[in-house]
């Protein structure tokens, strides 16, 4: 069986341009499988798989939230922390238009439109993270410090079990 070719996405282009050391991880994508599927397929802890969520405030101002795969975002707490009335997920169509990626393949790197990025604080303490590389069924592994260096996110504590 031939080795599957690693995708070259906008995310990969940005990571290469920023000289980020990252590893490629392809897996069999399952629609609506989320981080449970990617962590199982790659044999890594779901807590180390970071999901990229496109959200918006009450004025429809978009933002990105990076959260552990096994946690939820307290939108109420996030709204309080960033000083808005409410935060909610964008529709799939809006998320795709803003990010340039299909839902299930959204990466915080190489975004079509720049948006503020909010990073769950405990992610920075992990030795290695796995985050979407801009295509369904494709994660990139890296040190969290690299993500912080490139994205310069706002660090927040808004995760829920």
Secondary structure as the mmCIF struct_conf table of DSSP 4:
data_model
#
loop_
_struct_conf.conf_type_id
_struct_conf.id
_struct_conf.beg_label_comp_id
_struct_conf.beg_label_asym_id
_struct_conf.beg_label_seq_id
_struct_conf.end_label_comp_id
_struct_conf.end_label_asym_id
_struct_conf.end_label_seq_id
HELX_LH_PP_P HELX_LH_PP_P1 UNK A 2 UNK A 7
HELX_RH_AL_P HELX_RH_AL_P1 UNK A 10 UNK A 17
TURN_TY1_P TURN_TY1_P1 UNK A 18 UNK A 19
STRN STRN1 UNK A 23 UNK A 26
TURN_TY1_P TURN_TY1_P2 UNK A 31 UNK A 32
HELX_RH_AL_P HELX_RH_AL_P2 UNK A 34 UNK A 42
TURN_TY1_P TURN_TY1_P3 UNK A 43 UNK A 43
HELX_RH_3T_P HELX_RH_3T_P1 UNK A 46 UNK A 48
STRN STRN2 UNK A 49 UNK A 57
TURN_TY1_P TURN_TY1_P4 UNK A 58 UNK A 59
STRN STRN3 UNK A 62 UNK A 68
TURN_TY1_P TURN_TY1_P5 UNK A 69 UNK A 70
STRN STRN4 UNK A 72 UNK A 73
HELX_RH_AL_P HELX_RH_AL_P3 UNK A 75 UNK A 82
TURN_TY1_P TURN_TY1_P6 UNK A 83 UNK A 83
BEND BEND1 UNK A 85 UNK A 85
STRN STRN5 UNK A 87 UNK A 89
HELX_LH_PP_P HELX_LH_PP_P2 UNK A 90 UNK A 91
HELX_RH_AL_P HELX_RH_AL_P4 UNK A 92 UNK A 99
BEND BEND2 UNK A 100 UNK A 101
TURN_TY1_P TURN_TY1_P7 UNK A 103 UNK A 104
BEND BEND3 UNK A 105 UNK A 105
BEND BEND4 UNK A 108 UNK A 110
BEND BEND5 UNK A 112 UNK A 113
STRN STRN6 UNK A 116 UNK A 120
HELX_RH_3T_P HELX_RH_3T_P2 UNK A 121 UNK A 125
BEND BEND6 UNK A 126 UNK A 127
STRN STRN7 UNK A 129 UNK A 135
TURN_TY1_P TURN_TY1_P8 UNK A 136 UNK A 137
STRN STRN8 UNK A 138 UNK A 142
HELX_RH_AL_P HELX_RH_AL_P5 UNK A 144 UNK A 151
HELX_LH_PP_P HELX_LH_PP_P3 UNK A 153 UNK A 153
STRN STRN9 UNK A 154 UNK A 156
STRN STRN10 UNK A 159 UNK A 160
#
